Amino acid sequence: MQYEPPPLASNYWKMHFDGSKTKEGMGAGIVLTSPKRDQLKYVLQIHFAASNNVAEYEALVHGLKVAKEIGIHRNICYGDSDLVVQQVSGDWDAKDANMASYRFHVQQISGYFEGCEFHHIPRAENEAADVLSKLDPVSEATPMDIDVGKIPYISANPGTIQALSVDDMSIEPMSVDEDVFTVQAVPSWVQPIMTYLVNGELPTEEVKARQIQRRSKAFTIINGEMYKRSVTGVLQRCVEPEEGQEILQEIHQGECGHHASSRALVAKAFRHGFYWTTALENAEDMVKKCNGCQRYNRQIHTPASALKTIPITWLFAVWCLDMVGFWIEELPSVLWSLRTTPNRSTGYTPFFLVCGAEAVLPTDIEHDSPRVTLFTEAEIKEAREDDVDLLEEARELALSMSAIYQQNLRRYHSRKMRPRVFREGDLVLRLVQHTAGMHKLSPPWEGPFIVSKALHNDAYYLVDAQEPKKGKADKSDQETKRPWNITLLRPFYS
C-alpha cells in the first residue's frame, strides 16, 4: 500500500505593518510571519515630508512588494490604522488625492497575490511593527535579524493613477542589500524536502517518506531558497557541505578566527544563519588537521597502552643497577629493607616466601622484642618444621592474592586508557624536551617526525621531517639516537 501523506497546513503568510511620524523623522515597520511562524523584519526610513497616513500607506505598499519579491502567494495584512485598512478594503471612500492614489496602488499590487486580505487590529496587537517604525538605525544598534531600507521618494503620486504591470511592481524604493534577495541554488541534500514542500511529492519508500515529512516541519522556503528554523529562532540558509567548509575555515583561522573547538565553530556558523547536515563532522576533521591546533595542544596524560605488571619473582632477579659512590654502600641495606617488608600485592614479605619464616631484624635483638626474649631452641625447632610444611600453602595464597591485585590494577588502568599505536611511516609530534628560552605562549610540541622503526615496548625511533631553519644545522632525514616512548608522542594530521 502506498504511503499517503496528510494534507498540508494553511500556507497563508501574515504581514503586520505600521508607519510613524515623530520629531526625529518618519519611518515604517514591517513584520512578515510564515505559516511556520518564521519572521522577517524590516525597518524603512522615509526621506520625504508627509503625513502619518502616508507613512502607514508606505509601510503597506513596501510590505506587499517584499511579499511579492520573496514568492508569497497568499497574504493577510494587519494594521492599526483604521483609515488605511477601511480604504484599501473598499469600505470607505478616499476623497484625498494622495489617499486615492495610494489605495489604487495597493489594489494593483494586491492583485498579484492569489489571496490578499486586510484587517484592522488594535495598536497593542501591532506592537512589533510599531517598535520597528520608530527605530532609528543611525543612532541605535540594529539587531542582526532586522533589514534596514530607505524610501527616498513617494510611492504613489496623485493624478497619475494608471494600470500597473507586474514588472512595475518592483522594490526599487526599498534600498536593501542585494545579498538579501540573491537566489542561491538549492543544495542537493535538501532537494527532497523542497520537493515535498512545493509539490507535496514524497518517495515511494514509506520510511524515507515519513522521515522527509517529519524533517520538513523545521524548513521553510523564502525567495526560492531553503531555510531551517533553529530552536533559537534563527533562520539558517541551507548550503552545500563544500560552502559550509569554507565558512568554517574562515571562522576557524580567518582574519577574525581564534582556532576555536569544533562545537564552538559549528555553533557560531549556525548563529550566523547557515546550516548543513555534516557541519560537526566537517569541523572536527578541520580542527584535527589544523597545524596550529596540533602544535599548541595539551600534553596527553591518559595511558596509551595496557599496564605491564612486574612478576612476583622480580625482587629475586639479578640486579642490573648502574650506581657509583655512596649508593653502592647503601645498596645492601636497601635490599634488606625491601625483602623484609610486607608486599601489598601478596600480604607477605619476600623473605618469608623464600625461607618460610620471618627474618629477625637487628632492631628485635637490640630492643629485646618478645620474639627474642621468649626464644627457646626446642619450641623454635618444632615451629620451624610446621612452617616448612605450611609454606607451600602460603605461597599458593600469595600467588592468588598477587593475581587479584594485578587484575585490579589493570582494570583501574584500562578505565582511563586510550589506545594509541603508531606504525612505520606515521607522522607524529614530539613533546619539547629542552624548554630553555621558551615562554608560556611557545608551542609544547615540535615536529613533525616520521616513525622509522617501531619497537614492541611502545617505543619508536624517529626521523626528523621538519623544514631546516635558517641559521641552524639541517637535521632532516636523520634518525634519532635513541627511541622515544609513546607518552611523549602524539599523532600529526596533514
NUMIGU-665655 format. One record per residue (C-alpha): residue number from 1; residue in one letter; x, y, z. Coordinates in steps of 0.25 Angstrom, whole numbers, plus 5000, padded with zeros to 4 digits. Each point is the difference from the previous one (the first is absolute). Layout:
# NUMIGU-665655
@seq NUM, type A, px X, py Y, pz Z
...
//
This chain:
# NUMIGU-665655
@seq 1, type M, px 5000, py 5000, pz 5000
@seq 2, type Q, px 5006, py 5014, pz 4996
@seq 3, type Y, px 5002, py 5009, pz 5011
@seq 4, type E, px 4990, py 5012, pz 5000
@seq 5, type P, px 5005, py 5013, pz 5007
@seq 6, type P, px 4991, py 5008, pz 5008
@seq 7, type P, px 4994, py 5013, pz 4994
@seq 8, type L, px 5009, py 5012, pz 5000
@seq 9, type A, px 4997, py 5011, pz 5010
@seq 10, type S, px 4996, py 5014, pz 4997
@seq 11, type N, px 5010, py 5008, pz 4992
@seq 12, type Y, px 4995, py 5014, pz 5003
@seq 13, type W, px 5011, py 5010, pz 5004
@seq 14, type K, px 4997, py 5011, pz 5010
@seq 15, type M, px 5005, py 5014, pz 4998
@seq 16, type H, px 5000, py 5011, pz 5011
@seq 17, type F, px 5003, py 5014, pz 4995
@seq 18, type D, px 5001, py 5013, pz 5007
@seq 19, type G, px 5004, py 5014, pz 4997
@seq 20, type S, px 5004, py 5012, pz 5009
@seq 21, type K, px 5003, py 5014, pz 5000
@seq 22, type T, px 5009, py 5006, pz 5011
@seq 23, type K, px 5008, py 5012, pz 5003
@seq 24, type E, px 5013, py 4992, pz 4996
@seq 25, type G, px 4994, py 4996, pz 4987
@seq 26, type M, px 4991, py 4990, pz 4993
@seq 27, type G, px 5001, py 4985, pz 4999
@seq 28, type A, px 4992, py 4987, pz 4997
@seq 29, type G, px 5001, py 4986, pz 5006
@seq 30, type I, px 4996, py 4987, pz 4993
@seq 31, type V, px 5000, py 4986, pz 5006
@seq 32, type L, px 4997, py 4988, pz 4991
@seq 33, type T, px 4996, py 4987, pz 5007
@seq 34, type S, px 5000, py 4987, pz 4993
@seq 35, type P, px 4990, py 4989, pz 5002
@seq 36, type K, px 5011, py 4993, pz 5009
@seq 37, type R, px 5002, py 5013, pz 5008
@seq 38, type D, px 5013, py 5004, pz 4994
@seq 39, type Q, px 5002, py 5015, pz 5000
@seq 40, type L, px 5006, py 5010, pz 4990
@seq 41, type K, px 5001, py 5014, pz 5006
@seq 42, type Y, px 5003, py 5013, pz 4992
@seq 43, type V, px 5002, py 5015, pz 5004
@seq 44, type L, px 4998, py 5010, pz 4989
@seq 45, type Q, px 5005, py 5015, pz 5002
@seq 46, type I, px 4991, py 5010, pz 4992
@seq 47, type H, px 5008, py 5011, pz 4995
@seq 48, type F, px 4989, py 5010, pz 4995
@seq 49, type A, px 4990, py 5008, pz 5008
@seq 50, type A, px 4986, py 4994, pz 5001
@seq 51, type S, px 4988, py 4997, pz 5010
@seq 52, type N, px 4999, py 4989, pz 5009
@seq 53, type N, px 4990, py 4993, pz 4991
@seq 54, type V, px 5010, py 5001, pz 4988
@seq 55, type A, px 5010, py 4993, pz 5009
@seq 56, type E, px 4989, py 4989, pz 5003
@seq 57, type Y, px 4998, py 4998, pz 4985
@seq 58, type E, px 5015, py 5000, pz 4997
@seq 59, type A, px 5001, py 4988, pz 5010
@seq 60, type L, px 4989, py 4993, pz 4994
@seq 61, type V, px 5005, py 5002, pz 4986
@seq 62, type H, px 5014, py 4996, pz 5002
@seq 63, type G, px 4996, py 4988, pz 5009
@seq 64, type L, px 4991, py 4995, pz 4988
@seq 65, type K, px 5012, py 5002, pz 4991
@seq 66, type V, px 5009, py 4992, pz 5009
@seq 67, type A, px 4990, py 4989, pz 5001
@seq 68, type K, px 4999, py 4999, pz 4985
@seq 69, type E, px 5015, py 5000, pz 4998
@seq 70, type I, px 5002, py 4988, pz 5009
@seq 71, type G, px 4990, py 4992, pz 4994
@seq 72, type I, px 4988, py 5001, pz 5009
@seq 73, type H, px 4986, py 4997, pz 4993
@seq 74, type R, px 4990, py 5001, pz 5012
@seq 75, type N, px 5001, py 5011, pz 5010
@seq 76, type I, px 4992, py 5006, pz 5011
@seq 77, type C, px 5004, py 5015, pz 5004
@seq 78, type Y, px 4998, py 5005, pz 5014
@seq 79, type G, px 5001, py 5015, pz 5003
@seq 80, type D, px 4996, py 5009, pz 5011
@seq 81, type S, px 4996, py 5012, pz 4991
@seq 82, type D, px 4984, py 4999, pz 4999
@seq 83, type L, px 5001, py 5010, pz 4988
@seq 84, type V, px 5010, py 4992, pz 4992
@seq 85, type V, px 4993, py 4987, pz 5002
@seq 86, type Q, px 4986, py 5004, pz 4997
@seq 87, type Q, px 5004, py 5008, pz 4987
@seq 88, type V, px 5008, py 4988, pz 4994
@seq 89, type S, px 4989, py 4990, pz 5004
@seq 90, type G, px 4990, py 5009, pz 4992
@seq 91, type D, px 4991, py 5003, pz 5013
@seq 92, type W, px 5004, py 5015, pz 5000
@seq 93, type D, px 5002, py 5010, pz 4988
@seq 94, type A, px 5013, py 5007, pz 4998
@seq 95, type K, px 4997, py 5015, pz 4998
@seq 96, type D, px 5014, py 5005, pz 5001
@seq 97, type A, px 5008, py 4999, pz 4987
@seq 98, type N, px 5012, py 4994, pz 5008
@seq 99, type M, px 4992, py 4989, pz 5007
@seq 100, type A, px 4993, py 4997, pz 4987
@seq 101, type S, px 5013, py 4998, pz 4993
@seq 102, type Y, px 5005, py 4991, pz 5011
@seq 103, type R, px 4988, py 4992, pz 5000
@seq 104, type F, px 5000, py 4997, pz 4985
@seq 105, type H, px 5015, py 4997, pz 5001
@seq 106, type V, px 4997, py 4990, pz 5011
@seq 107, type Q, px 4989, py 4993, pz 4993
@seq 108, type Q, px 5009, py 4999, pz 4987
@seq 109, type I, px 5010, py 4993, pz 5008
@seq 110, type S, px 4991, py 4991, pz 5008
@seq 111, type G, px 4994, py 4995, pz 4987
@seq 112, type Y, px 5013, py 4992, pz 4998
@seq 113, type F, px 4997, py 4991, pz 5012
@seq 114, type E, px 4991, py 4988, pz 4999
@seq 115, type G, px 4994, py 5005, pz 5014
@seq 116, type C, px 5002, py 5013, pz 5007
@seq 117, type E, px 4991, py 5005, pz 5012
@seq 118, type F, px 5001, py 5013, pz 5008
@seq 119, type H, px 4996, py 5000, pz 5015
@seq 120, type H, px 5000, py 5011, pz 5010
@seq 121, type I, px 5006, py 4997, pz 5014
@seq 122, type P, px 5002, py 5008, pz 5013
@seq 123, type R, px 5014, py 5006, pz 5002
@seq 124, type A, px 5003, py 4991, pz 5011
@seq 125, type E, px 5000, py 4988, pz 4991
@seq 126, type N, px 5009, py 5007, pz 4990
@seq 127, type E, px 5011, py 5003, pz 5009
@seq 128, type A, px 5011, py 4994, pz 4993
@seq 129, type A, px 4998, py 5008, pz 4987
@seq 130, type D, px 4998, py 5012, pz 5008
@seq 131, type V, px 5013, py 4999, pz 5007
@seq 132, type L, px 5007, py 4998, pz 4987
@seq 133, type S, px 4994, py 5012, pz 4994
@seq 134, type K, px 5005, py 5009, pz 5011
@seq 135, type L, px 5014, py 4993, pz 4999
@seq 136, type D, px 5012, py 5009, pz 4996
@seq 137, type P, px 5011, py 4992, pz 4994
@seq 138, type V, px 5009, py 5012, pz 5000
@seq 139, type S, px 5001, py 5002, pz 5015
@seq 140, type E, px 4995, py 4987, pz 5005
@seq 141, type A, px 5006, py 4986, pz 4999
@seq 142, type T, px 4992, py 4992, pz 4990
@seq 143, type P, px 4999, py 4984, pz 5003
@seq 144, type M, px 5006, py 4991, pz 4989
@seq 145, type D, px 4986, py 4994, pz 4997
@seq 146, type I, px 4994, py 5014, pz 4995
@seq 147, type D, px 5003, py 5005, pz 4986
@seq 148, type V, px 5001, py 5015, pz 4998
@seq 149, type G, px 4995, py 5007, pz 4988
@seq 150, type K, px 4997, py 5014, pz 4995
@seq 151, type I, px 4988, py 5007, pz 4992
@seq 152, type P, px 5006, py 5012, pz 4993
@seq 153, type Y, px 4987, py 5004, pz 4993
@seq 154, type I, px 4985, py 4999, pz 5001
@seq 155, type S, px 4995, py 4987, pz 4994
@seq 156, type A, px 4987, py 5005, pz 4994
@seq 157, type N, px 4998, py 5013, pz 4994
@seq 158, type P, px 4986, py 5007, pz 5000
@seq 159, type G, px 4994, py 5002, pz 4986
@seq 160, type T, px 5009, py 4988, pz 4993
@seq 161, type I, px 4990, py 4989, pz 5003
@seq 162, type Q, px 5002, py 4989, pz 4989
@seq 163, type A, px 5001, py 4986, pz 4999
@seq 164, type L, px 5013, py 4993, pz 5005
@seq 165, type S, px 5006, py 4988, pz 4994
@seq 166, type V, px 5007, py 4989, pz 5008
@seq 167, type D, px 5013, py 5006, pz 4995
@seq 168, type D, px 4997, py 5013, pz 5006
@seq 169, type M, px 4998, py 4994, pz 5014
@seq 170, type S, px 5015, py 5000, pz 5004
@seq 171, type I, px 5006, py 5003, pz 5013
@seq 172, type E, px 5010, py 5011, pz 4995
@seq 173, type P, px 4995, py 5010, pz 5010
@seq 174, type M, px 5005, py 4990, pz 5011
@seq 175, type S, px 5015, py 5002, pz 5000
@seq 176, type V, px 5005, py 4987, pz 5007
@seq 177, type D, px 5012, py 4992, pz 4998
@seq 178, type E, px 5000, py 4991, pz 4987
@seq 179, type D, px 5004, py 4988, pz 5007
@seq 180, type V, px 4987, py 4999, pz 5008
@seq 181, type F, px 4992, py 4997, pz 4987
@seq 182, type T, px 5012, py 4992, pz 4992
@seq 183, type V, px 4994, py 4987, pz 4997
@seq 184, type Q, px 5010, py 4988, pz 5003
@seq 185, type A, px 4999, py 4986, pz 4994
@seq 186, type V, px 4992, py 4991, pz 5009
@seq 187, type P, px 5010, py 4990, pz 5006
@seq 188, type S, px 4999, py 4985, pz 4995
@seq 189, type W, px 4998, py 4995, pz 5014
@seq 190, type V, px 4988, py 5008, pz 5003
@seq 191, type Q, px 4993, py 4998, pz 4986
@seq 192, type P, px 4991, py 4989, pz 5004
@seq 193, type I, px 4994, py 5009, pz 5011
@seq 194, type M, px 4998, py 5012, pz 4991
@seq 195, type T, px 4993, py 4991, pz 4990
@seq 196, type Y, px 4991, py 4996, pz 5011
@seq 197, type L, px 4997, py 5014, pz 5005
@seq 198, type V, px 4998, py 5005, pz 4986
@seq 199, type N, px 4993, py 4989, pz 4993
@seq 200, type G, px 4996, py 4991, pz 5011
@seq 201, type E, px 5007, py 4988, pz 4994
@seq 202, type L, px 5007, py 4989, pz 5008
@seq 203, type P, px 5008, py 4988, pz 4997
@seq 204, type T, px 4993, py 4987, pz 4999
@seq 205, type E, px 5008, py 4994, pz 5011
@seq 206, type E, px 4992, py 5001, pz 5013
@seq 207, type V, px 5012, py 5002, pz 5009
@seq 208, type K, px 5006, py 5011, pz 4992
@seq 209, type A, px 4986, py 5007, pz 4998
@seq 210, type R, px 4998, py 5001, pz 5015
@seq 211, type Q, px 5014, py 5005, pz 5002
@seq 212, type I, px 4998, py 5011, pz 4990
@seq 213, type Q, px 4987, py 5004, pz 5005
@seq 214, type R, px 5005, py 5001, pz 5014
@seq 215, type R, px 5012, py 5008, pz 4997
@seq 216, type S, px 4993, py 5009, pz 4991
@seq 217, type K, px 4993, py 5007, pz 5012
@seq 218, type A, px 5013, py 5007, pz 5003
@seq 219, type F, px 5002, py 5005, pz 4986
@seq 220, type T, px 4994, py 5012, pz 4992
@seq 221, type I, px 5001, py 5006, pz 4986
@seq 222, type I, px 5004, py 5015, pz 4999
@seq 223, type N, px 5002, py 5006, pz 4986
@seq 224, type G, px 5003, py 4986, pz 4994
@seq 225, type E, px 5010, py 4996, pz 5011
@seq 226, type M, px 4999, py 4990, pz 5011
@seq 227, type Y, px 5001, py 5005, pz 5014
@seq 228, type K, px 5000, py 4992, pz 5013
@seq 229, type R, px 4995, py 5005, pz 5013
@seq 230, type S, px 5009, py 4998, pz 5012
@seq 231, type V, px 4995, py 4998, pz 5014
@seq 232, type T, px 5005, py 5014, pz 5003
@seq 233, type G, px 4991, py 5006, pz 4989
@seq 234, type V, px 5011, py 5003, pz 4990
@seq 235, type L, px 4997, py 4997, pz 4986
@seq 236, type Q, px 5012, py 4992, pz 4994
@seq 237, type R, px 5002, py 5000, pz 4985
@seq 238, type C, px 5003, py 4986, pz 4995
@seq 239, type V, px 5014, py 4999, pz 4993
@seq 240, type E, px 5008, py 4989, pz 4993
@seq 241, type P, px 5011, py 4993, pz 5009
@seq 242, type E, px 5011, py 5006, pz 4991
@seq 243, type E, px 4995, py 5014, pz 5003
@seq 244, type G, px 4998, py 4996, pz 5015
@seq 245, type Q, px 5015, py 4996, pz 5001
@seq 246, type E, px 5004, py 5014, pz 4994
@seq 247, type I, px 4991, py 5006, pz 5011
@seq 248, type L, px 5007, py 4992, pz 5011
@seq 249, type Q, px 5014, py 5003, pz 4994
@seq 250, type E, px 4997, py 5015, pz 5001
@seq 251, type I, px 4995, py 4999, pz 5014
@seq 252, type H, px 5011, py 4991, pz 5005
@seq 253, type Q, px 5012, py 5007, pz 4994
@seq 254, type G, px 4996, py 5012, pz 4992
@seq 255, type E, px 5002, py 5014, pz 5003
@seq 256, type C, px 4991, py 4999, pz 5013
@seq 257, type G, px 5003, py 4986, pz 5003
@seq 258, type H, px 5006, py 4995, pz 5013
@seq 259, type H, px 5001, py 4985, pz 4998
@seq 260, type A, px 4987, py 4996, pz 5008
@seq 261, type S, px 4996, py 4986, pz 5002
@seq 262, type S, px 4991, py 4992, pz 4991
@seq 263, type R, px 4987, py 5002, pz 5007
@seq 264, type A, px 5003, py 5015, pz 5002
@seq 265, type L, px 5002, py 5001, pz 4985
@seq 266, type V, px 4987, py 4994, pz 4997
@seq 267, type A, px 4992, py 5008, pz 5010
@seq 268, type K, px 5006, py 5013, pz 4994
@seq 269, type A, px 4997, py 4996, pz 4986
@seq 270, type F, px 4985, py 4996, pz 5004
@seq 271, type R, px 4998, py 5013, pz 5007
@seq 272, type H, px 5005, py 5008, pz 4988
@seq 273, type G, px 4989, py 4993, pz 4992
@seq 274, type F, px 5006, py 4988, pz 4992
@seq 275, type Y, px 4996, py 4986, pz 5001
@seq 276, type W, px 5005, py 4986, pz 4994
@seq 277, type T, px 4998, py 4986, pz 5006
@seq 278, type T, px 5015, py 4997, pz 5001
@seq 279, type A, px 5005, py 5012, pz 5007
@seq 280, type L, px 5005, py 4994, pz 5013
@seq 281, type E, px 5007, py 4989, pz 4992
@seq 282, type N, px 5007, py 5010, pz 4991
@seq 283, type A, px 5004, py 5009, pz 5012
@seq 284, type E, px 5006, py 4988, pz 5007
@seq 285, type D, px 5008, py 4996, pz 4988
@seq 286, type M, px 5005, py 5014, pz 4998
@seq 287, type V, px 5004, py 5002, pz 5015
@seq 288, type K, px 5007, py 4987, pz 5000
@seq 289, type K, px 5009, py 5003, pz 4987
@seq 290, type C, px 5002, py 5015, pz 5004
@seq 291, type N, px 5015, py 5002, pz 5002
@seq 292, type G, px 5000, py 5011, pz 5010
@seq 293, type C, px 4989, py 4992, pz 5009
@seq 294, type Q, px 5009, py 4987, pz 5000
@seq 295, type R, px 5013, py 5008, pz 5004
@seq 296, type Y, px 4993, py 5007, pz 5011
@seq 297, type N, px 4992, py 4988, pz 5005
@seq 298, type R, px 5001, py 4996, pz 5015
@seq 299, type Q, px 5009, py 4988, pz 5004
@seq 300, type I, px 4993, py 4987, pz 5000
@seq 301, type H, px 4999, py 4994, pz 5014
@seq 302, type T, px 4992, py 4988, pz 4997
@seq 303, type P, px 5007, py 4987, pz 4999
@seq 304, type A, px 5002, py 4995, pz 4986
@seq 305, type S, px 5002, py 4985, pz 5002
@seq 306, type A, px 4996, py 4989, pz 5010
@seq 307, type L, px 5007, py 4999, pz 5013
@seq 308, type K, px 5013, py 4992, pz 5001
@seq 309, type T, px 5000, py 4993, pz 5014
@seq 310, type I, px 5013, py 4996, pz 5007
@seq 311, type P, px 5001, py 4985, pz 5003
@seq 312, type I, px 5000, py 4995, pz 5014
@seq 313, type T, px 5014, py 4995, pz 4999
@seq 314, type W, px 5006, py 5013, pz 4995
@seq 315, type L, px 5007, py 5003, pz 5014
@seq 316, type F, px 5008, py 4988, pz 4998
@seq 317, type A, px 5005, py 5003, pz 4986
@seq 318, type V, px 5014, py 5004, pz 4997
@seq 319, type W, px 5001, py 5015, pz 5004
@seq 320, type C, px 5006, py 5008, pz 4988
@seq 321, type L, px 5002, py 5013, pz 5006
@seq 322, type D, px 5009, py 5010, pz 4996
@seq 323, type M, px 5004, py 5007, pz 5013
@seq 324, type V, px 5013, py 5007, pz 5004
@seq 325, type G, px 5005, py 5006, pz 5013
@seq 326, type F, px 4991, py 5001, pz 5012
@seq 327, type W, px 4989, py 4991, pz 4994
@seq 328, type I, px 5009, py 4988, pz 4999
@seq 329, type E, px 5002, py 5000, pz 5016
@seq 330, type E, px 4985, py 5002, pz 5002
@seq 331, type L, px 4995, py 4989, pz 4990
@seq 332, type P, px 5001, py 4988, pz 5010
@seq 333, type S, px 4991, py 5008, pz 5011
@seq 334, type V, px 4990, py 5004, pz 4989
@seq 335, type L, px 4999, py 4985, pz 4995
@seq 336, type W, px 4999, py 4995, pz 5014
@seq 337, type S, px 4989, py 5010, pz 5003
@seq 338, type L, px 4992, py 4996, pz 4988
@seq 339, type R, px 5001, py 4985, pz 5003
@seq 340, type T, px 4995, py 5002, pz 5014
@seq 341, type T, px 4988, py 5009, pz 4997
@seq 342, type P, px 4986, py 4994, pz 4997
@seq 343, type N, px 4996, py 5002, pz 4986
@seq 344, type R, px 4986, py 5006, pz 4997
@seq 345, type S, px 4998, py 4990, pz 4988
@seq 346, type T, px 5003, py 4987, pz 5008
@seq 347, type G, px 4998, py 5004, pz 5015
@seq 348, type Y, px 5013, py 4993, pz 5003
@seq 349, type T, px 5015, py 5004, pz 5001
@seq 350, type P, px 5009, py 4995, pz 4989
@seq 351, type F, px 5009, py 4994, pz 5010
@seq 352, type F, px 4988, py 4992, pz 5006
@seq 353, type L, px 4996, py 4994, pz 4986
@seq 354, type V, px 5015, py 4995, pz 4998
@seq 355, type C, px 5003, py 4995, pz 5014
@seq 356, type G, px 4987, py 4997, pz 5006
@seq 357, type A, px 5002, py 5009, pz 5012
@seq 358, type E, px 5001, py 5015, pz 5003
@seq 359, type A, px 5014, py 5005, pz 5002
@seq 360, type V, px 5005, py 5005, pz 5013
@seq 361, type L, px 5004, py 5015, pz 4999
@seq 362, type P, px 5011, py 5007, pz 5007
@seq 363, type T, px 4990, py 5008, pz 5007
@seq 364, type D, px 4994, py 4988, pz 5006
@seq 365, type I, px 5013, py 4996, pz 5006
@seq 366, type E, px 5004, py 5014, pz 5005
@seq 367, type H, px 4987, py 5003, pz 5007
@seq 368, type D, px 4996, py 4986, pz 5005
@seq 369, type S, px 4988, py 4997, pz 4992
@seq 370, type P, px 4990, py 4989, pz 5005
@seq 371, type R, px 5004, py 4991, pz 4989
@seq 372, type V, px 5015, py 5001, pz 5005
@seq 373, type T, px 4997, py 4999, pz 5015
@seq 374, type L, px 4991, py 4988, pz 4999
@seq 375, type F, px 5009, py 4993, pz 4991
@seq 376, type T, px 5003, py 4985, pz 5004
@seq 377, type E, px 5007, py 4990, pz 4991
@seq 378, type A, px 4990, py 4989, pz 5001
@seq 379, type E, px 4988, py 5008, pz 4997
@seq 380, type I, px 5006, py 5007, pz 4988
@seq 381, type K, px 5004, py 4987, pz 4994
@seq 382, type E, px 4986, py 4995, pz 5001
@seq 383, type A, px 4994, py 5013, pz 4995
@seq 384, type R, px 5011, py 5000, pz 4988
@seq 385, type E, px 4995, py 4986, pz 4996
@seq 386, type D, px 4986, py 5004, pz 5000
@seq 387, type D, px 5003, py 5013, pz 4992
@seq 388, type V, px 5007, py 4992, pz 4989
@seq 389, type D, px 4988, py 4991, pz 4999
@seq 390, type L, px 4991, py 5012, pz 4998
@seq 391, type L, px 5009, py 5008, pz 4991
@seq 392, type E, px 4994, py 4994, pz 4987
@seq 393, type E, px 4986, py 5004, pz 5004
@seq 394, type A, px 5005, py 5014, pz 5004
@seq 395, type R, px 5007, py 5001, pz 4986
@seq 396, type E, px 4987, py 4996, pz 4993
@seq 397, type L, px 4992, py 5010, pz 5008
@seq 398, type A, px 5010, py 5011, pz 4997
@seq 399, type L, px 5000, py 4997, pz 4985
@seq 400, type S, px 4985, py 5001, pz 5000
@seq 401, type M, px 5000, py 5013, pz 5007
@seq 402, type S, px 5010, py 5005, pz 4991
@seq 403, type A, px 4992, py 4996, pz 4988
@seq 404, type I, px 4987, py 5007, pz 5006
@seq 405, type Y, px 5009, py 5013, pz 5003
@seq 406, type Q, px 5005, py 5001, pz 4986
@seq 407, type Q, px 4987, py 4997, pz 4994
@seq 408, type N, px 4994, py 5012, pz 5008
@seq 409, type L, px 5012, py 5009, pz 4995
@seq 410, type R, px 4997, py 4996, pz 4985
@seq 411, type R, px 4985, py 5003, pz 5002
@seq 412, type Y, px 5003, py 5014, pz 5006
@seq 413, type H, px 5011, py 5003, pz 4989
@seq 414, type S, px 4991, py 4995, pz 4989
@seq 415, type R, px 4989, py 5009, pz 5005
@seq 416, type K, px 5007, py 5013, pz 4995
@seq 417, type M, px 5008, py 4993, pz 4989
@seq 418, type R, px 4999, py 5006, pz 4986
@seq 419, type P, px 5008, py 4990, pz 4991
@seq 420, type R, px 5010, py 5007, pz 4991
@seq 421, type V, px 5009, py 4992, pz 4990
@seq 422, type F, px 5009, py 5006, pz 4989
@seq 423, type R, px 5005, py 4992, pz 4988
@seq 424, type E, px 5012, py 5003, pz 4992
@seq 425, type G, px 4998, py 5012, pz 4991
@seq 426, type D, px 4990, py 5007, pz 5009
@seq 427, type L, px 5002, py 5015, pz 5003
@seq 428, type V, px 5001, py 5003, pz 5015
@seq 429, type L, px 5003, py 5012, pz 5008
@seq 430, type R, px 5010, py 4999, pz 5012
@seq 431, type L, px 4999, py 5007, pz 5013
@seq 432, type V, px 5010, py 5011, pz 5001
@seq 433, type Q, px 5011, py 4995, pz 5010
@seq 434, type H, px 5009, py 5013, pz 5001
@seq 435, type T, px 4992, py 5011, pz 5005
@seq 436, type A, px 5011, py 5010, pz 5001
@seq 437, type G, px 4996, py 5013, pz 4993
@seq 438, type M, px 4985, py 4996, pz 4999
@seq 439, type H, px 4989, py 5008, pz 5006
@seq 440, type K, px 4985, py 4997, pz 5004
@seq 441, type L, px 4996, py 5003, pz 4985
@seq 442, type S, px 5010, py 4991, pz 4994
@seq 443, type P, px 4994, py 4987, pz 4994
@seq 444, type P, px 5003, py 4988, pz 5009
@seq 445, type W, px 5001, py 4991, pz 4988
@seq 446, type E, px 5011, py 4999, pz 4989
@seq 447, type G, px 5001, py 4993, pz 4987
@seq 448, type P, px 4995, py 4994, pz 4991
@seq 449, type F, px 5008, py 4987, pz 5001
@seq 450, type I, px 4998, py 4987, pz 4992
@seq 451, type V, px 5000, py 4987, pz 5008
@seq 452, type S, px 5012, py 4992, pz 4994
@seq 453, type K, px 5000, py 4988, pz 5009
@seq 454, type A, px 4989, py 4994, pz 5010
@seq 455, type L, px 5005, py 4992, pz 5012
@seq 456, type H, px 4991, py 4991, pz 5007
@seq 457, type N, px 5000, py 5007, pz 5013
@seq 458, type D, px 4993, py 5013, pz 4996
@seq 459, type A, px 5013, py 5007, pz 4996
@seq 460, type Y, px 5003, py 5005, pz 4986
@seq 461, type Y, px 5012, py 5005, pz 4992
@seq 462, type L, px 4997, py 5013, pz 4993
@seq 463, type V, px 5005, py 5008, pz 4987
@seq 464, type D, px 5000, py 5015, pz 5001
@seq 465, type A, px 4990, py 5005, pz 4989
@seq 466, type Q, px 5001, py 5015, pz 5003
@seq 467, type E, px 5004, py 5010, pz 4990
@seq 468, type P, px 5014, py 5005, pz 5003
@seq 469, type K, px 5000, py 5013, pz 5008
@seq 470, type K, px 5009, py 5012, pz 4996
@seq 471, type G, px 5013, py 5000, pz 5008
@seq 472, type K, px 4998, py 4986, pz 5005
@seq 473, type A, px 5006, py 4987, pz 4995
@seq 474, type D, px 4992, py 4992, pz 4991
@seq 475, type K, px 4995, py 4987, pz 5008
@seq 476, type S, px 4990, py 4995, pz 4990
@seq 477, type D, px 5000, py 4986, pz 4996
@seq 478, type Q, px 5008, py 4997, pz 5013
@seq 479, type E, px 4996, py 4989, pz 5009
@seq 480, type T, px 5000, py 5003, pz 5015
@seq 481, type K, px 5011, py 4993, pz 5008
@seq 482, type R, px 4990, py 4994, pz 5010
@seq 483, type P, px 4985, py 4995, pz 5000
@seq 484, type W, px 4989, py 5009, pz 5005
@seq 485, type N, px 4989, py 4995, pz 5009
@seq 486, type I, px 4986, py 5001, pz 4995
@seq 487, type T, px 4996, py 5009, pz 5012
@seq 488, type L, px 5009, py 5011, pz 4993
@seq 489, type L, px 4993, py 4999, pz 4986
@seq 490, type R, px 4987, py 5004, pz 4994
@seq 491, type P, px 4995, py 4997, pz 4986
@seq 492, type F, px 5001, py 5011, pz 4990
@seq 493, type Y, px 4990, py 5002, pz 4989
@seq 494, type S, px 5003, py 5007, pz 4987
//
